Amino acid sequence: MNTFLAFIRKEFKHIFRDKRTLIILFGMPIVQVLLFGFAITTEIKDGKMAILDLAKNTESQQYINKITSSGYFILEENLQNYSQIEESFKKGTIKIALVIPPTFAKDLGTSKSSAVQVIADASDPNMANMLTGYLSGLTNSFALEKSLINKIPINIESKMLYNPENKSVFMFVPGVMTIILMLVSAMMTSITVAKEKEIGTMEILLVSPLKPGVIIIGKVIPYLALSLFNAFTILTLGFLVFGMPMEGSRILLFLEILLFIISSLSLGILISTISKTQQTAMMISLMGLMLPTILLSGFIFPVESMPEILQIISNVIPAKWFIIIIKSIMLKGVGIGVLWKETLILLVTSLFFIVMSIKKFKIRLE
């Protein structure tokens, strides 16, 4: 029995001596609980909206104040004409637009039912439906306050822009493509390079005349080809099976996919340079890539509803910007003139990861 207890004590000592094991045992549960607790929410707050107030009177202003003071919406733009609505949607500055008719106040004071128009960006159908539902509830509440005698409701004419049938597949195809490209590009690359270190074949490269940049390029080219093939397969299935639209430039879409793959590959190489084993590379990839890609990219859960600190963190995740780009090209038909900021972020991110990978690899060569 004493021998058995001594063996258990030895195992405990081994665990507590290994810092990486302690991080996995105690750090990962804390991070996951906090991340899932704050990121996963079915509520939407601070939905960005634009308002076209054609009535411009006291009643319409009271109606707008009720909406903006609810906490569900942030008034991003006061529009002057109807043509500005789609322009704002294409820029991505708003998620929903409200059009108040010129007869709004007059209809409230009579037995005639008033009507407002709600236009939502249905490229994310879940968010569009929820924001429309919130706006409908606030509108009905306002109607009851203003029409206590007649009890006449305010009718809402809703329009789902870019996805009139509210197909959820229009949201999932870009998201699934992002996750798969991240898996193949970043995770598999990091594991493969770490494997060579672990089995000792990296020594052959260390004594070869190849420069670090050439070695890295040689490592990523096969995964670049495989990732492009996966992207082509996913897009083909989306078009032929699920009826995904393609409103924008196919050449721009290809170039943006290529840029995201390069960004993911360079991130995978960077992870491999700081990982000595496949296990370490896998853990870093899972914690640093998979969870943030799923939770903080806006693929499933709206970033706007997360705490401010998580919104800031989401800005450094390439997947967030890639999802915005691919939805905008395929569903909205926008060009580089609108997507230049997102494209520039991906480009800078790629260059940063490539430079850091080469720098770290040089250090190891020495």
Phi, psi and omega in degrees: 000318179298323178296318179297316179295322178295321178297319179296317178300321179298318180295319177299318180296320179298319181295313184286343176280334183270108183296323180296322178294319179297320179297318180294319184289318187250326182284317183299313179301320180295313180298316183294318179298315180295316182294312180293322182295320182271326186278322183274109178212142178268357178266153177239127177238152175057044175293128184284126183225158173238149181232130173251098183266102179272349180274313178052058178221184184297317183295317180293325178292321176297320178297315179295319179298322179295321181291312185288337179273359183285336184092350180273338186229149171239126180281106181273322186217138167259109186276155181255333179211168187293329184293342181283344186296305182294327177300319179293322178295318181294327177288341181080015182279342181226160175248341182207149180230144180239129178246117179260122185287161181297333184267019187302308183292320181296317181291329179294328183273002180238182178277357179280138181284131177274160181220141173235157180251133178241124179242125184240149176278099185271015171295337167242089188298326180297312179296319180300316180293319181292317179295320177296321178294317177300315182294324178295317179296317178294324179294316178296322177297317178296320180298320178294322179294323185270343184233059185293334182272307186280335182055039181272122180284165173262118180285143179245120175264105185263147179222125179264108184278140177073348180205067188299335180270001179057044180282122180290340181295335178294338177269324188280329179299310176299322181293317179294320177300317180300314182294316181295317178297323178293320179297306184292316186286304188275305187294312182294324178296315181296321181290320182297314180293320178296327179296319179297323177295319186292321183268356173093358180287346177296336179300327179297319179290327182296329182261001181279161180282000182291138177281157181305319180298320180293319179298315181296316179298318178297327179289324189271339184302313179301320180285333174297314179296316180295321180293320177296321177296317178298317179298318178298319180296314181296317179296319179298314177298319179299318181288310189279322185267316187256356176071033177297135178281163175223086186274336185258195183283129177291325179295316178297320179299315179298316181295323179291321176297316178299318180295319179293321178297316178300319178298317181292319179298316180295326176293321177297319177296320179298318177298320182294329182288338180256005181247130179271334182231164177296324181297316179297316179298320179295317181294317179296320180295317180295313183285323186267343184241303188295307183297312177298323180297318182284318189270322191251005182271349185086006180296311182248316186250132183295128181294327183298336182270356182276162174301155186301324181296322178288328176295322178293317179298322182298336182291341180262007179264114182303328183299326179300313183287327179292321178296319177299317182296311187290324176293318183295320180288312187285319186263325185258342178072026182277162181247191183293336178299331177265325187264015184297324182293312180297320179295318179297321178298315178297320181294314179295320178299316180298313180298321179297313181295320180296314180298315180295323180296313180296320179297313179295322181292324177298317180300320181288328178294326180286000000 
